[in-house]
């Protein structure tokens, strides 16, 4: 089963803000209560970070091999 980095990021954001949106001041719902389009946006953001981290790690590995 793949780790749900989107939910982890959202829950961390929710905890950091005290459960309140920094943009609107309204209470943030639980992950499972979010609309699918909002969950999809969090998935896209998490996937971008995951890709960056993996590519960065691979670049460092290659750099060590050629050094």
TORPAMI-411708 format. One line per field, with one value per atom (N, C-alpha, C): residue in three letters; chain; atom name; x, y, z. Coordinates in Angstrom, 3 decimals, m for minus. Each point is the difference from the previous one (the first is absolute). Layout:
resn = [ALA, ...];
chain = [A, ...];
name = [CA, ...];
u = [X, ...];
v = [Y, ...];
w = [Z, ...];
% end
This chain:
resn = [UNK, UNK, UNK, UNK, UNK, UNK, UNK, UNK, UNK, UNK, UNK, UNK, UNK, UNK, UNK, UNK, UNK, UNK, UNK, UNK, UNK, UNK, UNK, UNK, UNK, UNK, UNK, UNK, UNK, UNK, UNK, UNK, UNK, UNK, UNK, UNK, UNK, UNK, UNK, UNK, UNK, UNK, UNK, UNK, UNK, UNK, UNK, UNK, UNK, UNK, UNK, UNK, UNK, UNK, UNK, UNK, UNK, UNK, UNK, UNK, UNK, UNK, UNK, UNK, UNK, UNK, UNK, UNK, UNK, UNK, UNK, UNK, UNK, UNK, UNK, UNK, UNK, UNK, UNK, UNK, UNK, UNK, UNK, UNK, UNK, UNK, UNK, UNK, UNK, UNK, UNK, UNK, UNK, UNK, UNK, UNK, UNK, UNK, UNK, UNK, UNK, UNK, UNK, UNK, UNK, UNK, UNK, UNK, UNK, UNK, UNK, UNK, UNK, UNK, UNK, UNK, UNK, UNK, UNK, UNK, UNK, UNK, UNK, UNK, UNK, UNK, UNK, UNK, UNK, UNK, UNK, UNK, UNK, UNK, UNK, UNK, UNK, UNK, UNK, UNK, UNK, UNK, UNK, UNK, UNK, UNK, UNK, UNK, UNK, UNK, UNK, UNK, UNK, UNK, UNK, UNK, UNK, UNK, UNK, UNK, UNK, UNK, UNK, UNK, UNK, UNK, UNK, UNK, UNK, UNK, UNK, UNK, UNK, UNK, UNK, UNK, UNK, UNK, UNK, UNK, UNK, UNK, UNK, UNK, UNK, UNK, UNK, UNK, UNK, UNK, UNK, UNK, UNK, UNK, UNK, UNK, UNK, UNK, UNK, UNK, UNK];
chain = [A, A, A, A, A, A, A, A, A, A, A, A, A, A, A, A, A, A, A, A, A, A, A, A, A, A, A, A, A, A, A, A, A, A, A, A, A, A, A, A, A, A, A, A, A, A, A, A, A, A, A, A, A, A, A, A, A, A, A, A, A, A, A, A, A, A, A, A, A, A, A, A, A, A, A, A, A, A, A, A, A, A, A, A, A, A, A, A, A, A, A, A, A, A, A, A, A, A, A, A, A, A, A, A, A, A, A, A, A, A, A, A, A, A, A, A, A, A, A, A, A, A, A, A, A, A, A, A, A, A, A, A, A, A, A, A, A, A, A, A, A, A, A, A, A, A, A, A, A, A, A, A, A, A, A, A, A, A, A, A, A, A, A, A, A, A, A, A, A, A, A, A, A, A, A, A, A, A, A, A, A, A, A, A, A, A, A, A, A, A, A, A, A, A, A, A, A, A, A, A, A];
name = [N, CA, C, N, CA, C, N, CA, C, N, CA, C, N, CA, C, N, CA, C, N, CA, C, N, CA, C, N, CA, C, N, CA, C, N, CA, C, N, CA, C, N, CA, C, N, CA, C, N, CA, C, N, CA, C, N, CA, C, N, CA, C, N, CA, C, N, CA, C, N, CA, C, N, CA, C, N, CA, C, N, CA, C, N, CA, C, N, CA, C, N, CA, C, N, CA, C, N, CA, C, N, CA, C, N, CA, C, N, CA, C, N, CA, C, N, CA, C, N, CA, C, N, CA, C, N, CA, C, N, CA, C, N, CA, C, N, CA, C, N, CA, C, N, CA, C, N, CA, C, N, CA, C, N, CA, C, N, CA, C, N, CA, C, N, CA, C, N, CA, C, N, CA, C, N, CA, C, N, CA, C, N, CA, C, N, CA, C, N, CA, C, N, CA, C, N, CA, C, N, CA, C, N, CA, C, N, CA, C, N, CA, C, N, CA, C, N, CA, C, N, CA, C, N, CA, C, N, CA, C, N, CA, C];
u = [0.856, m0.856, 0.893, m0.311, 0.786, m0.337, 1.023, m0.184, m0.770, m0.975, m0.806, 0.670, 0.995, 0.729, m0.898, m1.021, m0.926, m0.723, m0.502, m0.701, 0.964, 1.219, 0.994, 0.276, 0.184, 0.270, m1.189, m1.205, m1.195, m0.175, 0.156, m0.174, 1.052, 1.206, 1.048, m0.360, m0.472, m0.444, m1.131, m0.963, m1.152, 0.435, 0.934, 0.503, 0.776, 0.833, 0.831, m0.845, m1.152, m0.844, m1.062, 0.047, m1.014, m1.359, m0.002, m1.252, m0.786, 0.668, m0.680, 0.725, m0.751, 0.579, 0.680, 1.245, 0.698, m0.560, m0.647, m0.561, m1.353, m0.839, m1.374, m0.340, 0.794, m0.308, m1.034, m0.494, m1.014, 0.658, m0.783, 0.483, 0.318, 1.107, 0.393, m0.611, m0.614, m0.596, 1.064, m0.409, 0.865, 0.286, 1.086, 0.391, m1.147, m0.630, m1.059, m1.244, m0.094, m1.142, 0.259, 1.241, 0.323, m0.653, m0.393, m0.523, 1.097, m0.391, 0.990, 0.950, m0.484, 0.889, 1.069, m0.329, 0.987, 1.004, m0.477, 0.925, 0.936, m0.547, 0.825, 1.078, m0.322, 1.001, 1.113, m0.343, 1.017, 0.837, m0.638, 0.750, 0.991, m0.416, 0.893, 1.191, m0.255, 1.083, 0.956, m0.538, 0.837, 0.809, m0.603, 0.706, 1.158, m0.189, 1.069, 1.178, m0.283, 1.063, 0.689, m0.776, 0.571, 0.918, m0.429, 0.821, 1.287, m0.097, 1.188, 0.985, m0.494, 0.868, 0.682, m0.759, 0.586, 1.036, m0.309, 0.955, 1.250, m0.162, 1.141, 0.880, m0.610, 0.754, 0.746, m0.637, 0.648, 1.162, m0.173, 1.079, 1.189, m0.254, 1.094, 0.715, m0.765, 0.597, 0.910, m0.482, 0.778, 1.255, m0.148, 1.140, 1.088, m0.409, 0.975, 0.694, m0.747, 0.573, 1.047, m0.213, 0.935, 1.127, m0.075, 1.058, 1.172];
v = [m1.191, 1.191, 1.244, 0.925, 1.225, 0.978, 0.637, 0.987, 1.197, 0.471, 1.144, 1.291, 0.442, 1.214, 1.231, m0.011, 1.135, 0.159, m1.090, 0.056, 0.385, m0.519, 0.351, 1.500, 0.544, 1.437, 0.827, m0.403, 0.743, m0.034, m1.173, m0.107, 0.807, 0.047, 0.818, 1.481, 0.433, 1.390, 0.312, m0.905, 0.196, 0.124, m0.846, 0.051, 1.294, 0.386, 1.196, 1.278, 0.024, 1.192, m0.053, m1.038, m0.129, m0.374, m0.624, m0.438, 1.109, 1.132, 1.160, 0.401, 0.297, 0.451, 1.353, 0.093, 1.282, 0.993, m0.509, 0.868, 0.574, m0.824, 0.440, 0.113, m0.646, m0.007, m1.027, m0.758, m1.014, m1.308, m0.797, m1.303, m0.893, m0.729, m0.935, m1.369, m0.612, m1.321, m1.088, m1.151, m1.177, m0.399, m0.718, m0.418, m0.702, m0.953, m0.781, 0.835, 1.192, 0.881, 0.980, 0.054, 0.920, m0.451, 0.974, m0.310, m0.688, m0.854, m0.693, 0.940, 1.139, 0.909, 0.601, 0.217, 0.529, m1.095, m1.228, m1.102, m0.185, 0.114, m0.142, 1.072, 1.212, 1.072, m0.314, m0.523, m0.397, m1.154, m0.934, m1.101, 0.534, 0.962, 0.580, 0.685, 0.742, 0.681, m1.013, m1.018, m1.017, m0.772, m0.290, m0.717, 0.836, 1.300, 0.879, m0.019, 0.052, m0.042, m1.368, m1.071, m1.345, m0.160, 0.476, m0.072, 0.785, 1.205, 0.822, m0.697, m0.545, m0.656, m1.215, m0.792, m1.187, 0.377, 1.002, 0.432, 0.587, 0.751, 0.587, m1.100, m1.011, m1.111, m0.752, m0.202, m0.690, 0.826, 1.307, 0.875, m0.055, m0.014, m0.094, m1.349, m1.070, m1.329, m0.055, 0.525, 0.003, 0.854, 1.122, 0.883, m0.711, m0.770, m0.740, m1.076, m0.629, m1.063, 0.537, 1.196, 0.539, 0.799, 0.215, 0.762, m0.877];
w = [0.000, 0.000, 0.000, m0.878, m0.125, 1.134, 0.518, 1.057, m0.554, 0.751, m0.420, 0.489, m0.778, 0.380, m0.017, m0.838, m0.055, 1.335, 0.525, 1.292, 1.116, m0.050, 1.016, m0.039, m1.199, m0.138, 0.473, m0.406, 0.407, 1.516, 0.591, 1.450, 0.743, m0.540, 0.606, m0.086, m1.179, m0.178, 0.977, 0.083, 0.879, 1.459, 0.405, 1.374, 0.238, m0.949, 0.147, 0.128, m0.670, 0.028, 1.090, 0.812, 1.037, m0.558, m1.184, m0.611, m0.667, m0.250, m0.588, m1.284, m1.033, m1.259, 0.182, m0.451, 0.075, m1.018, m1.041, m1.046, 0.401, 0.633, 0.275, 1.475, 0.845, 1.427, 0.394, m0.968, 0.293, 0.434, 0.711, 0.463, m1.196, 0.109, m1.053, 0.290, m0.998, 0.214, 0.118, 0.471, 0.007, m1.446, m0.223, m1.345, m0.727, 0.662, m0.654, m0.313, 0.558, m0.255, m1.158, m0.472, m1.095, m1.294, m0.808, m1.331, m0.815, m0.936, m0.827, m0.746, m0.481, m0.729, 0.907, 1.264, 0.943, 0.351, 0.227, 0.244, m1.203, m1.210, m1.205, m0.071, 0.416, 0.011, 0.991, 1.158, 0.979, m0.548, m0.706, m0.619, m1.031, m0.802, m1.009, 0.656, 1.061, 0.708, 0.628, 0.627, 0.633, m1.045, m1.143, m1.063, m0.540, m0.102, m0.476, 0.971, 1.286, 1.011, m0.036, m0.075, m0.049, m1.207, m1.159, m1.210, 0.174, 0.537, 0.216, 0.932, 1.093, 0.982, m0.630, m0.746, m0.629, m1.047, m0.814, m1.021, 0.633, 1.068, 0.696, 0.587, 0.590, 0.573, m1.100, m1.139, m1.117, m0.544, m0.095, m0.479, 0.949, 1.294, 0.973, m0.111, m0.214, m0.138, m1.235, m1.114, m1.232, 0.181, 0.655, 0.235, 0.800, 1.002, 0.808, m0.842, m0.921, m0.830, m0.979, m0.512, m0.993, 0.634, 1.284, 0.691, 0.349];
% end
